[in-house]
Each structure stands twice: as C-alpha cells, then as structure tokens.
Amino acid sequence: MRLVQDQGTGFTLWASARDTYEWAHRSGASWPCSELSGHRLRVDFDSNGLLDWTVDGREPSEGSMETDELNAIVSDLATEAGLDSENVAWFVAVGQFKAASD
C-alpha cells in the first residue's frame, strides 16, 4: 500500500489486491461480503471529500458499490499508512469515521 500526500492539499491512496483482501479478512473485524476484496483500489481525496477512485484501474459505475465499505477501507488503510491528521483531507477520509467508532 502506498499513500502519497499532495503537499497537504489532499492525498492519494493505492491499495493492492492483496491489501484489500487482507483488510476484508482480518481477524476480529472482517468484511464478509466485501466487494473490494482482491481488487486494486486507488482513491483521491481533498478537503471536500472523494475526488476520484478506480477499482482495478476502472471507474466504477454509479451505485455499483456500497459506500460504507469504501469509507471503512479508506479510513482504515489511510490510518495504517500514516496519513497525517494535519492533512486537509484527514477529517473527510478518516476523522469523521474514527470519531463515530470511538
């Protein structure tokens, strides 16, 4: 998994097929009906939220995937990758979900 911060104005997260599989099957917090498991994921965020995303290099069609899973995986993987809470996109990608689950 790679996380690239764009000078603090947002970030891009890349997750390999292995990353998404391991996330969906982790012990004690699995996502049994994952639509992302085993697929490559790329997301781009800025302070307003999600700018762009692809699954296996393609844009998903609107409504083709549950947003709950996308929010959960981005929040978890961005945290694991060390996204700085000072990044302007941190709250929209991570903070709002972590606060709700704490």
PyMOL commands that place a pseudoatom at each C-alpha (Angstrom):
pseudoatom trace, name=CA, resn=MET, resi=1, chain=A, elem=C, hetatm=0, pos=[0.000, 0.000, 0.000]
pseudoatom trace, name=CA, resn=ARG, resi=2, chain=A, elem=C, hetatm=0, pos=[1.231, 3.453, -0.809]
pseudoatom trace, name=CA, resn=LEU, resi=3, chain=A, elem=C, hetatm=0, pos=[-0.008, 6.788, 0.421]
pseudoatom trace, name=CA, resn=VAL, resi=4, chain=A, elem=C, hetatm=0, pos=[1.131, 9.947, -1.314]
pseudoatom trace, name=CA, resn=GLN, resi=5, chain=A, elem=C, hetatm=0, pos=[0.325, 13.295, 0.233]
pseudoatom trace, name=CA, resn=ASP, resi=6, chain=A, elem=C, hetatm=0, pos=[0.000, 16.133, -2.220]
pseudoatom trace, name=CA, resn=GLN, resi=7, chain=A, elem=C, hetatm=0, pos=[1.637, 18.956, -0.263]
pseudoatom trace, name=CA, resn=GLY, resi=8, chain=A, elem=C, hetatm=0, pos=[-1.064, 18.750, 2.391]
pseudoatom trace, name=CA, resn=THR, resi=9, chain=A, elem=C, hetatm=0, pos=[-3.899, 19.612, -0.012]
pseudoatom trace, name=CA, resn=GLY, resi=10, chain=A, elem=C, hetatm=0, pos=[-5.187, 16.054, -0.163]
pseudoatom trace, name=CA, resn=PHE, resi=11, chain=A, elem=C, hetatm=0, pos=[-3.891, 12.564, -0.727]
pseudoatom trace, name=CA, resn=THR, resi=12, chain=A, elem=C, hetatm=0, pos=[-3.936, 9.554, -2.994]
pseudoatom trace, name=CA, resn=LEU, resi=13, chain=A, elem=C, hetatm=0, pos=[-4.119, 6.048, -1.572]
pseudoatom trace, name=CA, resn=TRP, resi=14, chain=A, elem=C, hetatm=0, pos=[-3.233, 2.975, -3.613]
pseudoatom trace, name=CA, resn=ALA, resi=15, chain=A, elem=C, hetatm=0, pos=[-4.142, -0.464, -2.240]
pseudoatom trace, name=CA, resn=SER, resi=16, chain=A, elem=C, hetatm=0, pos=[-3.116, -3.672, -3.955]
pseudoatom trace, name=CA, resn=ALA, resi=17, chain=A, elem=C, hetatm=0, pos=[-5.411, -6.657, -4.420]
pseudoatom trace, name=CA, resn=ARG, resi=18, chain=A, elem=C, hetatm=0, pos=[-3.564, -8.268, -1.507]
pseudoatom trace, name=CA, resn=ASP, resi=19, chain=A, elem=C, hetatm=0, pos=[-4.127, -5.185, 0.688]
pseudoatom trace, name=CA, resn=THR, resi=20, chain=A, elem=C, hetatm=0, pos=[-7.881, -5.212, 0.055]
pseudoatom trace, name=CA, resn=TYR, resi=21, chain=A, elem=C, hetatm=0, pos=[-8.106, -8.985, 0.574]
pseudoatom trace, name=CA, resn=GLU, resi=22, chain=A, elem=C, hetatm=0, pos=[-6.212, -8.803, 3.870]
pseudoatom trace, name=CA, resn=TRP, resi=23, chain=A, elem=C, hetatm=0, pos=[-8.350, -5.882, 5.043]
pseudoatom trace, name=CA, resn=ALA, resi=24, chain=A, elem=C, hetatm=0, pos=[-11.604, -7.720, 4.291]
pseudoatom trace, name=CA, resn=HIS, resi=25, chain=A, elem=C, hetatm=0, pos=[-10.425, -10.907, 6.024]
pseudoatom trace, name=CA, resn=ARG, resi=26, chain=A, elem=C, hetatm=0, pos=[-8.649, -9.518, 9.091]
pseudoatom trace, name=CA, resn=SER, resi=27, chain=A, elem=C, hetatm=0, pos=[-9.237, -11.285, 12.351]
pseudoatom trace, name=CA, resn=GLY, resi=28, chain=A, elem=C, hetatm=0, pos=[-11.944, -9.819, 14.547]
pseudoatom trace, name=CA, resn=ALA, resi=29, chain=A, elem=C, hetatm=0, pos=[-13.007, -7.190, 12.003]
pseudoatom trace, name=CA, resn=SER, resi=30, chain=A, elem=C, hetatm=0, pos=[-13.745, -8.988, 8.758]
pseudoatom trace, name=CA, resn=TRP, resi=31, chain=A, elem=C, hetatm=0, pos=[-15.981, -7.673, 5.984]
pseudoatom trace, name=CA, resn=PRO, resi=32, chain=A, elem=C, hetatm=0, pos=[-17.576, -10.965, 4.825]
pseudoatom trace, name=CA, resn=CYS, resi=33, chain=A, elem=C, hetatm=0, pos=[-19.455, -9.622, 1.778]
pseudoatom trace, name=CA, resn=SER, resi=34, chain=A, elem=C, hetatm=0, pos=[-16.666, -7.345, 0.593]
pseudoatom trace, name=CA, resn=GLU, resi=35, chain=A, elem=C, hetatm=0, pos=[-16.944, -6.105, -2.970]
pseudoatom trace, name=CA, resn=LEU, resi=36, chain=A, elem=C, hetatm=0, pos=[-13.383, -4.721, -2.856]
pseudoatom trace, name=CA, resn=SER, resi=37, chain=A, elem=C, hetatm=0, pos=[-11.596, -7.801, -1.540]
pseudoatom trace, name=CA, resn=GLY, resi=38, chain=A, elem=C, hetatm=0, pos=[-8.964, -8.966, -4.009]
pseudoatom trace, name=CA, resn=HIS, resi=39, chain=A, elem=C, hetatm=0, pos=[-9.229, -5.842, -6.180]
pseudoatom trace, name=CA, resn=ARG, resi=40, chain=A, elem=C, hetatm=0, pos=[-6.794, -2.957, -6.640]
pseudoatom trace, name=CA, resn=LEU, resi=41, chain=A, elem=C, hetatm=0, pos=[-8.068, 0.349, -5.324]
pseudoatom trace, name=CA, resn=ARG, resi=42, chain=A, elem=C, hetatm=0, pos=[-6.999, 3.945, -5.885]
pseudoatom trace, name=CA, resn=VAL, resi=43, chain=A, elem=C, hetatm=0, pos=[-8.694, 6.915, -4.239]
pseudoatom trace, name=CA, resn=ASP, resi=44, chain=A, elem=C, hetatm=0, pos=[-8.011, 10.640, -4.413]
pseudoatom trace, name=CA, resn=PHE, resi=45, chain=A, elem=C, hetatm=0, pos=[-9.241, 12.968, -1.658]
pseudoatom trace, name=CA, resn=ASP, resi=46, chain=A, elem=C, hetatm=0, pos=[-9.107, 16.676, -0.926]
pseudoatom trace, name=CA, resn=SER, resi=47, chain=A, elem=C, hetatm=0, pos=[-10.711, 18.692, 1.881]
pseudoatom trace, name=CA, resn=ASN, resi=48, chain=A, elem=C, hetatm=0, pos=[-14.127, 18.377, 0.219]
pseudoatom trace, name=CA, resn=GLY, resi=49, chain=A, elem=C, hetatm=0, pos=[-14.005, 14.587, 0.066]
pseudoatom trace, name=CA, resn=LEU, resi=50, chain=A, elem=C, hetatm=0, pos=[-13.584, 11.963, -2.611]
pseudoatom trace, name=CA, resn=LEU, resi=51, chain=A, elem=C, hetatm=0, pos=[-12.362, 13.374, -5.924]
pseudoatom trace, name=CA, resn=ASP, resi=52, chain=A, elem=C, hetatm=0, pos=[-11.809, 10.208, -7.934]
pseudoatom trace, name=CA, resn=TRP, resi=53, chain=A, elem=C, hetatm=0, pos=[-11.491, 6.468, -7.471]
pseudoatom trace, name=CA, resn=THR, resi=54, chain=A, elem=C, hetatm=0, pos=[-10.812, 3.374, -9.506]
pseudoatom trace, name=CA, resn=VAL, resi=55, chain=A, elem=C, hetatm=0, pos=[-11.111, -0.343, -8.897]
pseudoatom trace, name=CA, resn=ASP, resi=56, chain=A, elem=C, hetatm=0, pos=[-8.738, -2.482, -10.953]
pseudoatom trace, name=CA, resn=GLY, resi=57, chain=A, elem=C, hetatm=0, pos=[-7.912, 0.616, -12.993]
pseudoatom trace, name=CA, resn=ARG, resi=58, chain=A, elem=C, hetatm=0, pos=[-11.528, 1.353, -13.967]
pseudoatom trace, name=CA, resn=GLU, resi=59, chain=A, elem=C, hetatm=0, pos=[-14.054, 3.856, -12.672]
pseudoatom trace, name=CA, resn=PRO, resi=60, chain=A, elem=C, hetatm=0, pos=[-16.916, 2.009, -11.020]
pseudoatom trace, name=CA, resn=SER, resi=61, chain=A, elem=C, hetatm=0, pos=[-20.356, 2.834, -12.364]
pseudoatom trace, name=CA, resn=GLU, resi=62, chain=A, elem=C, hetatm=0, pos=[-22.530, 4.967, -10.116]
pseudoatom trace, name=CA, resn=GLY, resi=63, chain=A, elem=C, hetatm=0, pos=[-24.294, 2.935, -7.464]
pseudoatom trace, name=CA, resn=SER, resi=64, chain=A, elem=C, hetatm=0, pos=[-22.306, -0.205, -8.261]
pseudoatom trace, name=CA, resn=MET, resi=65, chain=A, elem=C, hetatm=0, pos=[-20.643, -0.391, -4.866]
pseudoatom trace, name=CA, resn=GLU, resi=66, chain=A, elem=C, hetatm=0, pos=[-21.595, 0.231, -1.259]
pseudoatom trace, name=CA, resn=THR, resi=67, chain=A, elem=C, hetatm=0, pos=[-20.144, 3.478, 0.056]
pseudoatom trace, name=CA, resn=ASP, resi=68, chain=A, elem=C, hetatm=0, pos=[-19.960, 2.075, 3.601]
pseudoatom trace, name=CA, resn=GLU, resi=69, chain=A, elem=C, hetatm=0, pos=[-17.246, -0.364, 2.574]
pseudoatom trace, name=CA, resn=LEU, resi=70, chain=A, elem=C, hetatm=0, pos=[-15.316, 2.284, 0.647]
pseudoatom trace, name=CA, resn=ASN, resi=71, chain=A, elem=C, hetatm=0, pos=[-15.450, 4.649, 3.631]
pseudoatom trace, name=CA, resn=ALA, resi=72, chain=A, elem=C, hetatm=0, pos=[-14.337, 1.912, 6.032]
pseudoatom trace, name=CA, resn=ILE, resi=73, chain=A, elem=C, hetatm=0, pos=[-11.428, 0.635, 3.952]
pseudoatom trace, name=CA, resn=VAL, resi=74, chain=A, elem=C, hetatm=0, pos=[-10.128, 4.124, 3.140]
pseudoatom trace, name=CA, resn=SER, resi=75, chain=A, elem=C, hetatm=0, pos=[-10.337, 5.172, 6.776]
pseudoatom trace, name=CA, resn=ASP, resi=76, chain=A, elem=C, hetatm=0, pos=[-8.528, 2.046, 7.988]
pseudoatom trace, name=CA, resn=LEU, resi=77, chain=A, elem=C, hetatm=0, pos=[-5.856, 1.933, 5.274]
pseudoatom trace, name=CA, resn=ALA, resi=78, chain=A, elem=C, hetatm=0, pos=[-5.129, 5.672, 5.390]
pseudoatom trace, name=CA, resn=THR, resi=79, chain=A, elem=C, hetatm=0, pos=[-4.664, 5.354, 9.157]
pseudoatom trace, name=CA, resn=GLU, resi=80, chain=A, elem=C, hetatm=0, pos=[-2.349, 2.347, 8.716]
pseudoatom trace, name=CA, resn=ALA, resi=81, chain=A, elem=C, hetatm=0, pos=[-0.384, 4.225, 6.057]
pseudoatom trace, name=CA, resn=GLY, resi=82, chain=A, elem=C, hetatm=0, pos=[0.148, 7.090, 8.472]
pseudoatom trace, name=CA, resn=LEU, resi=83, chain=A, elem=C, hetatm=0, pos=[-1.960, 9.847, 6.935]
pseudoatom trace, name=CA, resn=ASP, resi=84, chain=A, elem=C, hetatm=0, pos=[-1.132, 12.945, 8.979]
pseudoatom trace, name=CA, resn=SER, resi=85, chain=A, elem=C, hetatm=0, pos=[-4.124, 14.331, 10.865]
pseudoatom trace, name=CA, resn=GLU, resi=86, chain=A, elem=C, hetatm=0, pos=[-2.924, 17.781, 9.764]
pseudoatom trace, name=CA, resn=ASN, resi=87, chain=A, elem=C, hetatm=0, pos=[-3.660, 16.911, 6.121]
pseudoatom trace, name=CA, resn=VAL, resi=88, chain=A, elem=C, hetatm=0, pos=[-6.692, 18.925, 4.988]
pseudoatom trace, name=CA, resn=ALA, resi=89, chain=A, elem=C, hetatm=0, pos=[-8.401, 15.742, 3.759]
pseudoatom trace, name=CA, resn=TRP, resi=90, chain=A, elem=C, hetatm=0, pos=[-7.905, 13.779, 7.001]
pseudoatom trace, name=CA, resn=PHE, resi=91, chain=A, elem=C, hetatm=0, pos=[-11.291, 14.612, 8.502]
pseudoatom trace, name=CA, resn=VAL, resi=92, chain=A, elem=C, hetatm=0, pos=[-13.349, 13.730, 5.422]
pseudoatom trace, name=CA, resn=ALA, resi=93, chain=A, elem=C, hetatm=0, pos=[-11.471, 10.465, 4.820]
pseudoatom trace, name=CA, resn=VAL, resi=94, chain=A, elem=C, hetatm=0, pos=[-10.649, 9.304, 8.339]
pseudoatom trace, name=CA, resn=GLY, resi=95, chain=A, elem=C, hetatm=0, pos=[-11.665, 11.593, 11.195]
pseudoatom trace, name=CA, resn=GLN, resi=96, chain=A, elem=C, hetatm=0, pos=[-15.423, 11.558, 10.784]
pseudoatom trace, name=CA, resn=PHE, resi=97, chain=A, elem=C, hetatm=0, pos=[-15.452, 7.749, 10.834]
pseudoatom trace, name=CA, resn=LYS, resi=98, chain=A, elem=C, hetatm=0, pos=[-12.958, 7.278, 13.650]
pseudoatom trace, name=CA, resn=ALA, resi=99, chain=A, elem=C, hetatm=0, pos=[-14.845, 9.698, 15.890]
pseudoatom trace, name=CA, resn=ALA, resi=100, chain=A, elem=C, hetatm=0, pos=[-18.075, 7.768, 15.285]
pseudoatom trace, name=CA, resn=SER, resi=101, chain=A, elem=C, hetatm=0, pos=[-16.490, 4.419, 16.126]
pseudoatom trace, name=CA, resn=ASP, resi=102, chain=A, elem=C, hetatm=0, pos=[-14.572, 5.558, 19.256]
for i in range(1, 102): cmd.bond("trace and resi %d" % i, "trace and resi %d" % (i + 1))
show_as sticks, trace
zoom trace
